[in-house]
Amino acid sequence: MASKVIHAFYTDDDVLMHAVKKVKEAKHHIEEVYCPFPVHGLDKAMGLSSTRLAITAFIYGCIGLSVAITMMNYMMIEDWPMDIGGKPSFSYIENMPAFVPIMFELTIFFAAHLMVITFYMRSRLWPFKQAENPDKRTTDDHFLMEIEVHDNEDALMQLLAETGAVEINISEK
């Protein structure tokens, strides 16, 4: 069974922020807001929880650091120790200052590449995926607020009209 949603269009991001706050005060659930550019504070106004991507970036950086330490210890100390510039190659600790740039670079490399993969998987952006945007105007100059209808259609449309919506449509999801 398809559910009905109301699409309210706005032309100004400040009016949109005011409308989101009014709709949340009226205890309506906003499914999604489509914007042509990021709107500062919109996630907080919608009541979205904070992201955990920073935690995953830290974990990926730690994985990169561990790989770097393991790789350098194996290559430069155990497998093929070399005397470069008179530096001893008997232990990893003695040579660690020379390995700091490699550790830094691999930490950033792992964090950056694994974060890109995580972002695409989390947001379900697969190759050749069709856009889920309900209206093409939201990629140019309009903002769209999508609210699911639960037998409160008239009151919700009245509320959205009061908040400054330039267009209000009802469609099947």
BALOBA-1460 file (C-alpha; in Angstrom, 3 decimals):
// residues 173
<rec num="1" residu="m" x="0.000" y="0.000" z="0.000"/>
<rec num="2" residu="a" x="1.418" y="3.336" z="-1.087"/>
<rec num="3" residu="s" x="1.408" y="6.101" z="1.457"/>
<rec num="4" residu="k" x="0.490" y="9.698" z="0.767"/>
<rec num="5" residu="v" x="3.000" y="12.464" z="1.352"/>
<rec num="6" residu="i" x="2.766" y="16.227" z="1.252"/>
<rec num="7" residu="h" x="5.482" y="18.118" z="-0.593"/>
<rec num="8" residu="a" x="5.818" y="21.721" z="0.564"/>
<rec num="9" residu="f" x="8.089" y="23.925" z="-1.552"/>
<rec num="10" residu="y" x="10.017" y="26.928" z="-0.245"/>
<rec num="11" residu="t" x="12.234" y="29.429" z="-2.054"/>
<rec num="12" residu="d" x="14.237" y="30.738" z="0.915"/>
<rec num="13" residu="d" x="16.333" y="28.782" z="3.398"/>
<rec num="14" residu="d" x="15.395" y="31.053" z="6.323"/>
<rec num="15" residu="v" x="11.693" y="30.516" z="5.631"/>
<rec num="16" residu="l" x="12.382" y="26.775" z="5.407"/>
<rec num="17" residu="m" x="14.118" y="26.775" z="8.816"/>
<rec num="18" residu="h" x="11.183" y="28.637" z="10.361"/>
<rec num="19" residu="a" x="8.754" y="26.173" z="8.738"/>
<rec num="20" residu="v" x="10.676" y="23.121" z="9.982"/>
<rec num="21" residu="k" x="10.578" y="24.486" z="13.530"/>
<rec num="22" residu="k" x="6.827" y="25.183" z="13.280"/>
<rec num="23" residu="v" x="6.079" y="21.711" z="11.893"/>
<rec num="24" residu="k" x="8.165" y="20.057" z="14.634"/>
<rec num="25" residu="e" x="6.381" y="22.158" z="17.290"/>
<rec num="26" residu="a" x="3.071" y="20.868" z="15.902"/>
<rec num="27" residu="k" x="4.370" y="17.287" z="16.484"/>
<rec num="28" residu="h" x="4.459" y="16.262" z="12.808"/>
<rec num="29" residu="h" x="7.178" y="13.937" z="11.533"/>
<rec num="30" residu="i" x="9.237" y="15.312" z="8.638"/>
<rec num="31" residu="e" x="10.324" y="12.465" z="6.381"/>
<rec num="32" residu="e" x="12.969" y="14.387" z="4.437"/>
<rec num="33" residu="v" x="14.033" y="17.871" z="3.392"/>
<rec num="34" residu="y" x="15.598" y="18.271" z="-0.064"/>
<rec num="35" residu="c" x="17.860" y="21.307" z="-0.498"/>
<rec num="36" residu="p" x="20.005" y="22.633" z="-3.360"/>
<rec num="37" residu="f" x="22.801" y="23.419" z="-0.866"/>
<rec num="38" residu="p" x="23.561" y="22.557" z="2.772"/>
<rec num="39" residu="v" x="21.517" y="24.602" z="5.252"/>
<rec num="40" residu="h" x="23.317" y="25.250" z="8.522"/>
<rec num="41" residu="g" x="21.327" y="24.034" z="11.536"/>
<rec num="42" residu="l" x="18.714" y="22.119" z="9.542"/>
<rec num="43" residu="d" x="19.730" y="18.767" z="11.033"/>
<rec num="44" residu="k" x="19.332" y="20.124" z="14.555"/>
<rec num="45" residu="a" x="15.988" y="21.746" z="13.705"/>
<rec num="46" residu="m" x="14.721" y="18.445" z="12.271"/>
<rec num="47" residu="g" x="15.836" y="16.585" z="15.400"/>
<rec num="48" residu="l" x="18.289" y="14.287" z="13.619"/>
<rec num="49" residu="s" x="20.869" y="12.512" z="15.730"/>
<rec num="50" residu="s" x="24.536" y="13.335" z="15.288"/>
<rec num="51" residu="t" x="26.607" y="11.275" z="12.910"/>
<rec num="52" residu="r" x="29.043" y="8.563" z="13.961"/>
<rec num="53" residu="l" x="31.291" y="9.005" z="10.935"/>
<rec num="54" residu="a" x="33.997" y="10.675" z="13.045"/>
<rec num="55" residu="i" x="34.264" y="7.545" z="15.174"/>
<rec num="56" residu="t" x="34.706" y="5.393" z="12.082"/>
<rec num="57" residu="a" x="37.344" y="7.810" z="10.746"/>
<rec num="58" residu="f" x="39.299" y="7.419" z="13.995"/>
<rec num="59" residu="i" x="39.016" y="3.626" z="13.808"/>
<rec num="60" residu="y" x="40.161" y="3.632" z="10.174"/>
<rec num="61" residu="g" x="43.110" y="5.865" z="11.104"/>
<rec num="62" residu="c" x="44.094" y="3.430" z="13.867"/>
<rec num="63" residu="i" x="43.906" y="0.563" z="11.361"/>
<rec num="64" residu="g" x="46.174" y="2.514" z="8.998"/>
<rec num="65" residu="l" x="48.649" y="3.239" z="11.796"/>
<rec num="66" residu="s" x="48.695" y="-0.447" z="12.780"/>
<rec num="67" residu="v" x="49.287" y="-1.523" z="9.177"/>
<rec num="68" residu="a" x="52.103" y="1.029" z="8.854"/>
<rec num="69" residu="i" x="53.839" y="-0.115" z="12.039"/>
<rec num="70" residu="t" x="53.492" y="-3.794" z="11.127"/>
<rec num="71" residu="m" x="54.650" y="-3.202" z="7.547"/>
<rec num="72" residu="m" x="57.709" y="-1.126" z="8.504"/>
<rec num="73" residu="n" x="58.739" y="-3.483" z="11.275"/>
<rec num="74" residu="y" x="58.558" y="-6.457" z="8.934"/>
<rec num="75" residu="m" x="60.226" y="-4.783" z="5.935"/>
<rec num="76" residu="m" x="62.932" y="-2.715" z="7.589"/>
<rec num="77" residu="i" x="63.761" y="-4.732" z="10.735"/>
<rec num="78" residu="e" x="62.899" y="-8.404" z="10.238"/>
<rec num="79" residu="d" x="62.958" y="-9.204" z="6.515"/>
<rec num="80" residu="w" x="65.689" y="-7.005" z="5.010"/>
<rec num="81" residu="p" x="67.491" y="-4.827" z="7.574"/>
<rec num="82" residu="m" x="69.675" y="-2.174" z="5.961"/>
<rec num="83" residu="d" x="72.228" y="0.203" z="7.401"/>
<rec num="84" residu="i" x="71.146" y="3.520" z="5.900"/>
<rec num="85" residu="g" x="73.192" y="6.563" z="6.879"/>
<rec num="86" residu="g" x="74.741" y="4.767" z="9.827"/>
<rec num="87" residu="k" x="71.374" y="4.168" z="11.537"/>
<rec num="88" residu="p" x="71.158" y="0.810" z="13.261"/>
<rec num="89" residu="s" x="68.452" y="-1.590" z="12.162"/>
<rec num="90" residu="f" x="68.283" y="-3.820" z="15.186"/>
<rec num="91" residu="s" x="65.009" y="-2.587" z="16.643"/>
<rec num="92" residu="y" x="61.921" y="-0.721" z="15.545"/>
<rec num="93" residu="i" x="62.089" y="1.720" z="18.491"/>
<rec num="94" residu="e" x="65.553" y="2.962" z="17.520"/>
<rec num="95" residu="n" x="64.398" y="3.698" z="13.967"/>
<rec num="96" residu="m" x="60.901" y="5.015" z="14.744"/>
<rec num="97" residu="p" x="61.714" y="8.734" z="14.233"/>
<rec num="98" residu="a" x="62.625" y="7.939" z="10.617"/>
<rec num="99" residu="f" x="59.310" y="6.090" z="10.179"/>
<rec num="100" residu="v" x="57.022" y="8.894" z="11.422"/>
<rec num="101" residu="p" x="56.238" y="10.290" z="7.914"/>
<rec num="102" residu="i" x="55.270" y="6.825" z="6.683"/>
<rec num="103" residu="m" x="53.036" y="6.257" z="9.713"/>
<rec num="104" residu="f" x="51.363" y="9.628" z="9.174"/>
<rec num="105" residu="e" x="50.778" y="9.055" z="5.467"/>
<rec num="106" residu="l" x="49.316" y="5.573" z="5.879"/>
<rec num="107" residu="t" x="47.054" y="6.762" z="8.704"/>
<rec num="108" residu="i" x="45.616" y="9.482" z="6.429"/>
<rec num="109" residu="f" x="45.492" y="7.135" z="3.429"/>
<rec num="110" residu="f" x="43.468" y="4.469" z="5.236"/>
<rec num="111" residu="a" x="41.151" y="6.961" z="6.942"/>
<rec num="112" residu="a" x="40.406" y="8.855" z="3.721"/>
<rec num="113" residu="h" x="39.842" y="5.880" z="1.443"/>
<rec num="114" residu="l" x="37.837" y="3.810" z="3.900"/>
<rec num="115" residu="m" x="35.712" y="6.859" z="4.805"/>
<rec num="116" residu="v" x="34.791" y="7.349" z="1.144"/>
<rec num="117" residu="i" x="33.748" y="3.711" z="0.890"/>
<rec num="118" residu="t" x="31.808" y="3.954" z="4.170"/>
<rec num="119" residu="f" x="30.045" y="7.133" z="3.041"/>
<rec num="120" residu="y" x="28.939" y="5.573" z="-0.247"/>
<rec num="121" residu="m" x="27.734" y="2.406" z="1.459"/>
<rec num="122" residu="r" x="25.914" y="4.310" z="4.232"/>
<rec num="123" residu="s" x="24.153" y="6.675" z="1.839"/>
<rec num="124" residu="r" x="23.513" y="3.853" z="-0.658"/>
<rec num="125" residu="l" x="25.160" y="5.674" z="-3.552"/>
<rec num="126" residu="w" x="25.912" y="2.755" z="-5.830"/>
<rec num="127" residu="p" x="27.213" y="3.117" z="-9.385"/>
<rec num="128" residu="f" x="24.411" y="3.799" z="-11.876"/>
<rec num="129" residu="k" x="21.870" y="4.413" z="-9.101"/>
<rec num="130" residu="q" x="18.827" y="6.437" z="-10.095"/>
<rec num="131" residu="a" x="18.238" y="9.708" z="-8.248"/>
<rec num="132" residu="e" x="15.652" y="9.656" z="-5.445"/>
<rec num="133" residu="n" x="14.919" y="13.360" z="-5.752"/>
<rec num="134" residu="p" x="11.141" y="13.908" z="-5.998"/>
<rec num="135" residu="d" x="11.414" y="17.223" z="-7.892"/>
<rec num="136" residu="k" x="14.189" y="18.563" z="-10.112"/>
<rec num="137" residu="r" x="13.724" y="22.117" z="-8.823"/>
<rec num="138" residu="t" x="15.351" y="21.117" z="-5.526"/>
<rec num="139" residu="t" x="18.696" y="20.848" z="-7.316"/>
<rec num="140" residu="d" x="18.455" y="24.458" z="-8.481"/>
<rec num="141" residu="d" x="16.578" y="26.961" z="-6.323"/>
<rec num="142" residu="h" x="13.740" y="25.327" z="-4.352"/>
<rec num="143" residu="f" x="13.601" y="23.584" z="-0.993"/>
<rec num="144" residu="l" x="11.179" y="20.702" z="-0.457"/>
<rec num="145" residu="m" x="9.839" y="19.411" z="2.839"/>
<rec num="146" residu="e" x="8.293" y="15.926" z="2.654"/>
<rec num="147" residu="i" x="5.778" y="14.971" z="5.359"/>
<rec num="148" residu="e" x="3.801" y="11.732" z="5.465"/>
<rec num="149" residu="v" x="0.025" y="12.153" z="5.823"/>
<rec num="150" residu="h" x="-1.817" y="10.343" z="8.659"/>
<rec num="151" residu="d" x="-5.483" y="11.480" z="8.460"/>
<rec num="152" residu="n" x="-4.409" y="15.061" z="9.173"/>
<rec num="153" residu="e" x="-4.232" y="16.355" z="5.628"/>
<rec num="154" residu="d" x="-6.266" y="19.558" z="5.974"/>
<rec num="155" residu="a" x="-4.651" y="20.727" z="9.216"/>
<rec num="156" residu="l" x="-1.190" y="19.984" z="7.871"/>
<rec num="157" residu="m" x="-1.819" y="21.840" z="4.613"/>
<rec num="158" residu="q" x="-3.120" y="24.836" z="6.586"/>
<rec num="159" residu="l" x="-0.006" y="24.801" z="8.793"/>
<rec num="160" residu="l" x="2.315" y="24.616" z="5.794"/>
<rec num="161" residu="a" x="0.498" y="27.462" z="4.056"/>
<rec num="162" residu="e" x="0.952" y="29.591" z="7.193"/>
<rec num="163" residu="t" x="4.687" y="28.888" z="7.259"/>
<rec num="164" residu="g" x="5.243" y="30.420" z="3.817"/>
<rec num="165" residu="a" x="5.184" y="27.462" z="1.435"/>
<rec num="166" residu="v" x="4.984" y="28.675" z="-2.164"/>
<rec num="167" residu="e" x="3.527" y="25.375" z="-3.392"/>
<rec num="168" residu="i" x="1.938" y="22.399" z="-1.625"/>
<rec num="169" residu="n" x="1.353" y="19.093" z="-3.428"/>
<rec num="170" residu="i" x="-0.003" y="15.737" z="-2.304"/>
<rec num="171" residu="s" x="1.469" y="12.678" z="-3.964"/>
<rec num="172" residu="e" x="1.882" y="8.941" z="-3.544"/>
<rec num="173" residu="k" x="5.211" y="7.775" z="-2.210"/>
